[in-house]
């Protein structure tokens, strides 16, 4: 089996189990049988058990398969990609720090009804940030195995977030209004500029610092 196909199948396994366990069919049944905390533990365990093999396999099969492209990025292009990564990881940090109606375990009384900050940019900052980070690896990773791995992040972000929106619309009162007020894809409307200004400087600093740390520790992943 070619490496790119194995990676694609591992991505499919991760995505399928992730969305099946959170679906309106299986989640209520498992929560009723196990309890909320045990279900979240099972959910995390399955995610870990499917994602770690995916990363492990890719790290052993990097730069394998056909070379699909070899773009002349240059120094300016690399710095543009680094800047994009800083934006991506700032979205991730802001998503972790900013509660939304989709936040697991958040009491209804604390669920925001009006978007502010990062949620003016996208209502799914965590997953969209990770998806953007993966997308930005594609210009400098043109082998088939690399493309299969890094393309999986934006594909999973879009499919997974669409799945979450559909589920929350059916099960959570008021979520449809949140969808109407917030963009799905990052920077999809003019209000994103206002959202950028509302993100705290500390979050931006952590996002940029995280990007620099990843560049230093995992440099090969950026080439």
C-alpha positions in Angstrom: 0.0 0.0 0.0 1.5 3.4 -0.9 2.2 5.7 2.0 -0.2 8.4 0.8 -3.1 5.9 0.8 -2.3 4.6 4.3 -2.2 8.2 5.6 -5.5 8.9 3.9 -7.1 5.8 5.4 -5.8 6.8 8.9 -7.2 10.3 8.5 -10.6 8.7 7.5 -10.5 6.5 10.6 -9.8 9.4 12.9 -12.5 11.6 11.3 -15.1 8.8 11.2 -14.7 7.9 14.8 -14.5 11.5 15.9 -17.7 12.4 14.2 -19.6 9.2 14.9 -19.0 9.4 18.7 -20.2 13.0 18.7 -23.2 12.4 16.5 -26.8 12.7 17.6 -27.2 9.0 17.2 -24.4 7.7 19.4 -23.5 10.5 21.8 -26.8 10.4 23.7 -26.7 6.6 24.0 -23.2 6.5 25.2 -23.7 9.4 27.7 -26.8 7.6 29.1 -24.8 4.4 29.4 -21.5 5.7 30.7 -22.2 9.2 32.1 -20.9 12.5 30.8 -17.4 12.3 32.2 -16.8 8.7 31.2 -18.0 9.5 27.7 -15.6 12.4 27.4 -12.8 10.1 28.6 -13.8 7.5 25.9 -14.0 10.2 23.3 -10.5 11.5 24.1 -9.1 8.0 24.3 -10.4 7.1 20.8 -9.2 10.4 19.4 -5.7 9.8 20.9 -5.7 6.1 19.7 -6.4 7.1 16.1 -4.5 10.4 15.8 -1.2 9.2 17.3 -0.8 6.3 14.8 -1.5 8.8 12.0 1.3 11.1 13.1 3.6 8.2 13.8 3.1 6.7 10.4 3.6 9.9 8.6 6.8 10.7 10.5 8.2 7.4 9.2 7.1 8.0 5.6 7.7 11.7 5.0 8.6 12.8 1.5 7.5 9.5 0.0 5.6 8.9 -3.2 5.4 11.0 -6.3 6.6 14.6 -6.2 3.4 16.5 -7.1 5.0 19.9 -7.0 8.2 21.7 -6.1 7.4 25.4 -5.8 10.2 28.0 -5.8 9.2 29.6 -2.5 12.3 31.7 -1.8 13.1 33.6 1.4 10.2 36.1 1.1 7.8 33.2 0.5 9.0 31.4 3.6 8.5 34.4 5.7 5.0 34.8 4.3 4.3 31.2 5.4 5.7 31.9 8.8 3.5 35.0 9.1 0.5 32.8 8.1 1.5 30.3 10.7 1.5 33.0 13.4 -2.1 33.9 12.3 -3.1 30.3 12.5 -1.7 29.6 16.0 -3.1 32.9 17.2 -6.5 31.6 16.1 -5.9 28.4 18.0 -4.8 30.2 21.2 -7.7 32.6 21.0 -10.1 29.7 20.4 -8.9 28.0 23.6 -9.1 31.2 25.6 -12.5 32.4 24.4 -15.7 30.5 25.2 -18.3 30.0 22.6 -21.8 28.3 22.6 -20.0 25.2 21.3 -17.6 24.9 24.2 -17.9 21.5 25.9 -19.2 21.7 29.5 -19.9 25.5 29.4 -23.0 26.4 31.5 -25.8 27.9 29.5 -25.6 31.1 31.6 -22.0 31.6 30.4 -22.6 31.0 26.7 -22.0 34.2 24.7 -24.9 35.4 22.5 -23.0 38.1 20.6 -19.7 37.4 18.8 -16.6 39.3 19.9 -12.9 39.1 19.1 -11.9 35.8 17.4 -15.5 34.8 16.8 -15.9 37.7 14.5 -13.2 36.0 12.4 -14.6 32.5 12.6 -16.9 30.6 15.0 -14.5 27.7 14.9 -11.1 29.3 15.7 -9.4 26.3 17.2 -10.1 23.8 14.3 -9.8 26.4 11.6 -6.5 27.6 13.0 -5.2 24.0 13.0 -6.6 23.6 9.5 -4.8 26.8 8.3 -1.6 25.6 9.8 -1.8 22.4 7.9 -2.7 24.2 4.7 0.3 26.4 5.0 2.6 23.3 5.0 1.5 22.3 1.5 3.5 24.7 -0.6 6.8 23.4 0.8 5.8 19.7 1.0 4.9 18.4 -2.4 5.4 14.7 -2.1 2.3 12.5 -2.1 2.7 11.3 1.5 3.2 14.9 2.7 0.2 16.2 0.7 -2.1 13.4 2.1 -1.0 14.3 5.7 -1.1 18.1 5.6 -4.2 18.3 3.4 -6.0 16.2 6.0 -5.9 19.1 8.5 -8.0 21.6 6.5 -10.3 18.9 5.2 -11.0 17.6 8.7 -11.4 21.2 9.9 -14.1 22.0 7.3 -15.9 18.7 7.5 -15.7 18.4 11.3 -16.9 22.0 11.9 -19.8 21.6 9.5 -20.7 18.4 11.3 -20.6 20.2 14.6 -22.7 23.1 13.3 -25.4 20.7 12.0 -25.5 18.8 15.3 -25.6 21.9 17.5 -28.4 23.4 15.4 -30.5 20.3 16.2 -29.6 19.9 19.8 -28.8 23.4 21.3 -31.3 26.2 21.6 -30.0 29.5 20.2 -27.1 28.0 18.2 -28.8 28.8 14.9 -28.7 32.5 15.8 -25.0 32.1 16.6 -24.4 30.7 13.2 -26.1 33.6 11.6 -23.9 36.1 13.4 -20.5 34.4 12.9 -18.6 33.3 9.7 -17.7 29.7 9.1 -14.4 30.2 7.3 -11.7 32.6 8.8 -11.7 36.1 7.5 -14.8 35.6 5.4 -16.4 39.0 6.1 -15.3 42.5 6.8 -16.1 42.2 10.5 -12.9 40.1 10.9 -10.8 43.3 11.0 -12.8 44.4 14.0 -12.4 41.0 15.6 -8.6 41.2 15.1 -8.5 44.5 17.1 -10.5 42.9 19.9 -8.1 40.0 20.5 -5.9 40.7 23.5 -2.3 41.5 22.9 -1.4 38.7 25.3 -3.2 36.1 23.1 -1.4 37.5 20.0 1.9 37.3 21.8 1.3 33.7 22.9 0.3 32.8 19.3 3.4 34.3 17.8 5.6 32.8 20.5 4.0 29.4 19.9 4.9 29.7 16.2 8.5 30.6 17.0 8.8 27.7 19.4 7.4 25.3 16.8 9.8 26.6 14.2 12.8 26.1 16.5 11.7 22.7 17.9 10.2 21.2 14.8 12.0 23.0 12.1 11.9 20.1 9.6 8.1 20.4 9.5 8.4 23.8 8.0 10.4 22.8 5.0 
